[in-house]
Amino acid sequence: MSLIYPEFQTLPELFTHVFRHYKGQPKKFPVARKANGTYTPVSYDSLSDDVSALAAFLKHKGIEAKDRVAILSENRPGWYLSDMAILSIGAVDVPLYPSLPPNQIEYILKDSGTRAVIVSNMLQLGKMLSIWQNLPDLEFIVAMNRLDEKVEGVTELSDAKKTGRAILDSSPDYVSYTMVKPDDTATIIYTSGTTGLPKGVMLTHRNICENVKSCSTIIQLDQSDRGLSFLPLSHAYERTGGYYLLFACGAQIYLAESVETVSLNITEAKPTIIFTVPRLFDRIKANILKQIENESPAKQKIFNWAHATGIEYHKKLLTGKPSAILSMKHAIADKLVYSKIRGKFGGHLRYFVSGGAALPQKVGEFFQALGITILEGYGLTETSPVTNVNRPEKIKFGTVGPVIDNVTVTIDSDGEVLFRGPNIMKGYWNDEESTREVIYDGWFHTGDIGELDEDGYLKITDRKKHIIVTSGGKNIAPLPIEQMIAENKYVDQVMVVGEKKPFLVALIVPNFSELESFADEQQISAAARNDLIEHKQIRKIYESLLRNISRQLAAHEKVRKFLLMKEPFTIENGYMTPTLKLKRKAISKTFEKEIDSLFSSMNSLYNSE
């Protein structure tokens, strides 16, 4: 069994038993962070002592079981410390994305009735100070970093720990995890909300613990494993998979410095497992192909041969056994190409786990052919979050795999995916109506459309809310069309629209580095991106792309027009959620005039014919 203590029923029980297991072993550590250019570990004993001290401080300040305490921080050791301390006294933590603006933080803290907030740095503290007067329930703040000057109601983490230690010195049993029950709420995670106001998802200790146990039977981990953490811990996916699962198995968590430094940090941390989202694979694939383009014709030929061999080899593995000749070719390709590519990922990587959004089938097959295993999974915040994952022994790209242990799936009459299991949320905080809309007849209704194959592997075809209904009454799933467009090297991001319209149009964010290289080769002079995307030759690239894709689509699915975007969709400009999903409603609203003009120009063309 990969779990250090398989019987845990609550998260504090898990923490306590893992800390006990590694007590007095200074070389063993759960977390490492980059400091002064090298990775520095935080030992189990050190983290355990800090958790007890901070838990004692919070209790001393009046935080009781079921009280809400928020964490507003980037991924850092203090995040794990805060989470463990809050949960240890039976309180409920409310994680906040550090990218959130003050007005959104205010909404969540007010809605949840949060009594205390633990912030990382002066930037996050500044946000809190600007809204504190609007938060009647907020009593105090703890700051992980040192303060430039004393602020009333704000305690530095180092001082909080000192106070806690002094209390524990005189009263060692001041904090006890045994008061926490499996059906108590552990956390309220506010969904990032691609539409409307965020809702608080209440997950119990049982929800999360059962999900960790089920995942551990599929992804076998132990203390020789290392993860690299860069997805926000505020999200259920990173928190359950990249934190609780790794901790429960005794694996080490290396913290990436930022999303931008992931490639460098991979070579330093040499992880065996990485939890990530499909967007990262797009970037890695583009970088690999760019590097191959710059190699000699002979090396390009070897790469293309090795890649084709890998594709053929894995196809045979799915349906039977590769021939001796194909196996020999694959072994040669591994030596010449695959091993070198794996080296760029630290040389020890066993699995990428992909979630948060759909992984395009061709992207999965591209990496598999190069000897890099991606296990695509699926789930929602409301399901703690994992419901499905591909098995290492049988990967089917284009699917999210079978359900994990203790979870049951069914497809409703309208194609909606429904689940039952111990991982299903308690409900939405202070919102019984929304809870009843998604949990009824004993099933959780995901809002996703899907189908099951003969092996029970689930394929998600689209989001129910994203289904486009044209003015002609045709139902169109935009996701498969977007994936086809995004495969082109000149495309970075794409969103297809056409609700209540006679046809579809695409908003395309070009891959500007590829576009600029093309412009240089063709001697196209463009002073700025605006000029570049208006150039006739550039527009022809996308016209040709959409024409080619249209041949593979039904008449009502064809994308007739496109808009080239000057800037990418990002978290910062409000067009992506913190888990890198497009905020379709926000994008459509901002570019409403431009989108309407595309439809108008096409309609006038129809009318003149």
N, C-alpha and C positions, 0 to 999 in steps of 0.2 A: 504494500500500500504506500502511495507516495505521500500521504498526509502524515505529519508528525503525530498528531492526536486526532484520530478519525471521529471521536465521539462528541466533539464540540457542538453545543446547541445555540450558543450565543457568541458574539464576536469577542467580548471580554474574556470568555472562557478559552477561546482560541489563543488570544494574545498571551494570557497567563501561562498556558501549557507550553507554548513555543518558547517563551522566555525561560521557563523552568528547564526545558530540555537543553538549552544552550548556556545555562548559568555557569559562570566561571570559565568560559571558553573565549578569551579575548580575540582570538584569530577568526572566530566566526562572526559574521555580521549580516544584518538584514538589508541595510541601505548604504550606498556610497554616493558621495557627491564630489563634484570637481572643485578643488580648492588649490590655488597657486599652481595651476597647470597640471595637477595630477589628481587621480581619484582617491579620496580619503574616506575610509569606512567609518560607519557609526556602529559600535558593537551592540550586541543584544543587551548586555548588562547596562550600558550607558543609556540606551533608549528606554529600557524598563524603568530605571531609576527616574528618568525625566518624566515618563508617563505618570508614575505614582505621584511625583511632586506637583505636576500641573493639575492632575485630577484633584489632589488635596486642596490646592489653591482655589479651583473652581467651586468646590464644595464649600470651602470657607467663605467664599464670596456670595453664597446663598443659592448657587445653582443646584437644583434638585432633579430627581428622576422625572423624565418627560419634558423638562424645560428645553427650549431650543437655543443652541449655540451655533453661530455661523463661522465658517472658515473662508476667509477671502485672501487667497494666496496662490502663487505659482507652485509647481511641483518642487518640493524641497523637504529635507528631513523634518522640518517643523510642521509640515502638513500631516505626516504620519503620526507624529507626536500628538498633535492637537486632536486628531480623529480618535486615537486610542484613549486619550485622557477623557474626552467628552463621553465616549461610549462606556468607559469604565465606571462612571457614576450613574449610569442609566439615563443620561441626558440624550437628546436627539440632535445630531448635527445637521446643519444646513449648508452644504457646500456652494460656494459662489465662484463663477468664472472670473479670474482676475481681469479679463478683457471687458467686463460689463461696465457701462457708464453709471454714474451715481443714481440717476432716476430709476434704472432697472433694479439696482441693488436696494434702493429705498422700497420699491414695490414688494420685493421678495421678503425683506426683513419685516415690513409692516404686516404683510399677509400671514407670515409664519409666527408673528409675535415673539421674535428673537430677543433674548435677554442679554446676550453678550456676543461679541464678535472678536475673533482672533485674526489679525491682519499680518501680512508679511512685511511690508516696507512703508516708507513715507508716502509713496504714491497712493497706495491703497488706504492708508490712514487718512490722507487728504480727502479722498472721496467720502470716507465715513464722517469726518468732521463737518463736511459741507451739508450733510443730510441729517445729522444727529438730532437737530431740533425738531425734525418731523417724525421722530421715532419714539413714541412715549414708553414703549416697553424696553428699550435699550438702556442698560444700566452701566455697563463698563466695556472697555476694549483692552485686549492684550496685543502688544506689538512684538513680532518676532525679532525685528532689527532694533538696534539701539536708536533712541530718540535724539534728535538734535537739541531739543529742549523739553522740559517737563510739560505735560499736557494733562489738565484735570480729567480724571476718569480713565486715563490710559496708563497701563502698567507694562513695563518692558518684560518680555518673557523670562529673561534671566532673573529679574526680581520676583516674578510670580513663582518660579521654581524654588528660589531661596525660601520664600514664605511657606510654600508647600512642604519643603524638607523639614523646616523647623516644626511644623505641625506633626509630621510623621515621626519625628524624633521623640516627641512626648506622647504620641498616640499612634502606634504602628498600625492598628486596625481601623484607622479613620476611613479608608477607602476599601470597599469590598465588592468584587464583581458579582458575587452570588445573588445580589438583589435583582439583577437583570434577568428577565424572563424571555423565552424564545419568541413569544408573540408580541413583545414590546416593540414599538417603532424605534428603529435604529437611526434612520436618516430620512429627511425630506429633500428629495432632489427635484428642483424645478426644471421642467422640460424647457429646452431653449426656445421653443415656440417659433416654428416657421410661419405660423399664422396666429394672430390673437395674443392674449396675455398668457404668460407661462403658468402652468399648473404644478402644484407641489405633489410629487409622487411619494407616498409613504411606503417605505420598505421596512419590514420587520427583520429582527435578527434571524428568525427562521428562514425568511425569504432568501437572504444573502448566504447564510450558512449552507442551506440545501443546494444552492446554485454552485457554490465553491466545491462542495463534495461531489456533485454530479460532474462538473468540469474536470476534476482531478482524476476521474476514472478514464477519461478520453485522452487528455494531454498529461502524460506521465512525467512528472517533474520530481526532482529531489535536490539535495543541498549542493550538487555539482552544477546545477543550472543557474544561469544569470539572465536577467531581463534588462532591457533598456527602456526607461520610462520617459515619454515625451508627450503623450496624449494627456489632456487635463484630468487630474484626479477628481475634479468636480463631476466628471461624467461617469455613469454607472459601469461602462465597459472597461475603462482603465482601472477603476477602483476595484471591481470584483476580480477581473482577470489579471491585471498588471500589478495589483497590490495584495489583496487578500489571498488569492490562489497561490501566488509565489511565496508569500509569508508562511502560509499553512504548510507548504512543502519544504521549507527551509532554504529556498532559493534566494539569491542576492538580487536586489534591485539597484541598478545603476541609473542615476538621474542624468538625463541629457541636459546640456546647458540651455538649449533652445531647439525649436524645430529646425532652424537654419543650420545648426551644428550637428545634426543627427548623423550625417555621413562620417564626420570626424570622430564623434563619440562612439560609433559602432566599432571602428578600428581600435579604439582605446579600451572599451569595456569588453569586447569580444563576447557579445551576448549569445546565448543558445536559443532564446525565444524573444520575439518582439511583437507586442500587440500594437496594431496600427490600423490605418484607414486606407481605402483604395487610392486616394490622392497621392500618397507617398510613392506607390508603385508606378504611377504615371511619370513622376519625376525621375525615379531611378531608371525606368525603361528608357526614357528620353536621353538621360546621361550616358547609359550604356551604348545606345545606338549612335550618339554623337561621337563618342570615343572611337567606335569602330569605323565611322566615316573618315576619321583622321588617320587611320592605319593604312599600311601599304595594301595594294590590291590582293597580294598573296594572303595576308592576315585576314582581310575581309572575307576572302573565299573560305578560309578555314573556319571562321566564325559561322558563316552561313551554312556550311556543311554540318558543323557540330550542332547548330540549332535545329536544322532539319532532322538530323539523326535523333536528337532528344525528343522531338515531337513524335516521330515514328515509334520510338522505343516505348514511350508512355502510352501511346494508343494501343500497342500490343499488350502492355501490362494490364490494361483495363479489360481487354477481351480474352486474353489467354496468356501465352508465354512467348517472349521474344525469342527469335531463332538464335543459334550460336553465333552466326555471322553478325547479326544486328547487335547482340550483347558485346561482341568484341569491338565493333565500331564505336559503341557507346562508351566502353572503357577507355578507348583511345581519345575520344572527344572529351572525356572527363579529365584526362591528364593534360590535354592541350588547352582546353578552354574553360570547362566548368569549374575546375579547382581554382583557377586564377580569379574567376568572378566571385566565387565563394570567399576567397581571400580578402576581397574588398569589403566583405561583411564581417571581418574579424576571424574567419576560418573555423568558427565553432557553431555557427547558426544551424539549429535543427528545424525550427519552424518560425515563419511569420504567421501570425493569426490576424486575419482581416475581418473587420466589422464596421459598423457605423453607417455603411452605405453599400450599394451593390458593387461587387468586383466584376468588371467586364470579363467574360469568359476568355477572350483572346489574350488579355493581360495575364491571367492566371496560367494559361498554357505556355505563354512566352517564358515565364520564370521557371515553371516546372521543367521545361525543355533544357534549361540551363542548370538543372540540379538544385533549384531553390524551392523548398516546399512552402506553399501557402495554404493554410487551413482557413477557408472562408466559413464564417459563422453568421448567426443572425440572432436578434433579440431586440427588446425595447427596454427603456428605463423601467417601465411598468412590470417587466418580467425578470428583473434583478441582475443582469439583463439577458443572460444567455438562454436560448431555447433550442437552438440547432447549431451543429458544427460538423464540418466534414471530418471524416476519420483519417488519420495518417495512413492507414493500410488501404483505404479506398477513397480517393479524392475525385469528385465529379465537379469540374468547373462549370459554372452556369447554374449551380445549385448551392444551397447553404447547408447541405448535409441533412442527416436524420436528426430527430429530437434527442436531447440528452436524457439521462436517467431521470425517472419520476415525472417527466413532462409528456403530456398527451396532446396531439395535434389533430385537427380536423379541418376540412374545407367546407365552408358554408355554401348554400345554394347559389349565392351571387359571386362565389369565388373568393370570399374573404377568409383569411387564415385565422383560426381560433385556437386558443391554448387553454389547458388546465394543468395545475401542478402546484407544489408548495412554494414555487418561486413567484407566483402572481401577487402583485402588490396588495396592500391592505385597502388602498383606495386613494383618492385625491384629497389632499388636506382642505378641510372646510368646504368641500364641494361634492356633496352627495349626488347632485343631479348629474354631473359629469361622470362620476363613478358608475352610476346606474346605466349610463349610455354605453359604457365599454365592458362592464361585467354583468352579465345576465344569463339566465338558463344554465348557470354553472360554468360558463366559458368566458374567457377574456377575448374580446374582439379587437384585433390588431389594427384594423384600418388598411391592411396590406392585402393585395390580391396575389394569390399563388396557386400552385398545383403540386401534387405529390407524384413521383415516378414509381416504377415497379419495385424499387428498393426502399421506398419510403423517404427518399431524398426530396427536400422541399425546394421548389423554385419560386422565387418571388418575382412576379412579372411587373408589378408596379404598386404605387401607393394609391389607395382608393380615392383620396382627395386630389391626387395629381392626374387622374384620368381626365383627358380632354374630351368634351362632348362638342362636336362641331355644330354649326348652324344647320347642317344636313342631318343631324341626329346620329352621327357616327361616333362610337367610343374608341378613343385612341390612347394607348399607353405611351407616354413620351420617352420613358427611360430607355427602352431598346433602341429607339431612333437616335437619342442623344449619345448612346454608347457607340453606335456606328460612326457618327460624325466625329466623336472624340478620338477615334483610332488614328485619324490623320495627323501627321507630324506638325502641321501648321495650325492645329487647334489645341488650345490650352483648356478652355472651359466652354460649355454650351448649355443653353436652355431653350427648349422648344415650347412655343405657345400657340394658342389657337382656339381657346374656349369661346364657344358661341360664334365662331368665325367660319367662313366657307373653306378655309385651308390653313395649313401650318406655316409658321415662320420660325426662324432660329436666331437667337441672340448668341453670337460667337465671340468669345475672347480669343484673339489670335495668340499663337505661340510666337511672341515678338522676336525672340532670339533666332528662331528658324526663319522668320519672315525677313529679318534684317540681313541674314546671310544670303537669302535668295535675292534680295534687292541689290546687294553688293555684286553678286555674280552677274546679274542682269543689267548692272550699271544704272539702276533706278535711283534717281536722286530725290530724296524726301527729307526735308529739314526736321520734321517731327512725325510722331505716330499718326496724328490727324491726317497729314498729307499722305503718309504711307498707305493707310487703309482706304483712302479714296482713289488711289492709283488704279488705272484700268487693268494693268497686268496682275496686280495683287488681287483685285476683285475676281478676276478670271480663275484664280486658284480655287476659290470657294464656290464659284458657279459650277466649275467642273466637278468638284467634290460632291456637291449636292445632286448634280445630274447623275453621277455614278451610283450614289446611294439610292436614288429614286427608282432605279431599275430593279432594286431588290424589295421594293415596298408596294403595297396596294395603292391604288389611285388616291384614296382619301388620306393616306399616311405620308404622301410626298411633301417635302418641305419646299415651298415655292419661292420663298424670299428669305433674305438674311440681313442681319444688322451686325456690322463689325464694331465691337466695343473698344473704346480707347484705353480703358483700365480694367484690370481683373476684378472679379467678385471676391471680396475678402471679408474677414471678420471685422476689420477696422472700419471699412466703409458701410458696414451693416447689411451686406448682401449674402453673408454666410453665417451659419450658426457656429458656436465654438467647436463643434465636431465636424466642421467643413461640409455641411449640407447647404445647398442653395436655399436662400429665403425667396421662394418664387413670388410670393405675394408682394414683397417689398421691391423686388426687381421689376416686376410688371407695372407696379404703380409709378416708380420713378421714371421709367422709360415708356410710359403710356403713349405720349405724343408720337415718339419715334416709331413705336409698334403700330399705332393707328395709321400712320402715313404709309407704312409698308402695305397694309391691307387696302388702303384707299387707292394706292397706285396700281395695285393688282386688279381691284374691282373696276377701276376706270378702263383698264386694259380689256377686261372681260366685256364691259358694256360697249366698248367701241368696236368689238368684233362682230 
